[in-house]
Amino acid sequence: MLVASPAYLEGGPPRAVTGTSISAPIVAGVVALMLAADSRTPSAKRRTKAYVQRIERGLQRTANPTLIGEVGFTPRTGYGALDAASAVAWMRKGDSP
């Protein structure tokens, strides 16, 4: 994941940073938003394999590769830039698992 590093952390202008240390909490936050947006009852949102696959599918389908200059899946960038608003909207629509 490529994100802008806040200037207050570096003491200088924002710059691009990469790595799992920066991307994991961002993706976890988007997944939390997706879970909150899901209209299913709490008992239907249990951590089953199918539900985890639904979250994964939503992240993949709503990722935007064009934002990072790619087309489709690549080993370097995956499915593209994480699009939180699209992922939450996808979950709200209640697409089938």
Buried (B, 14 or more C-beta within 10 A) or exposed (E): BEBEBEEEEEEEEEEEBEEEEEBEEEBEEBBEBBBEBBEEEEEEEEEEEEBEEBBEBBBEEBBEBEEBEBEEEEEEBBBBBBBBEBBBBBBEEEEEE
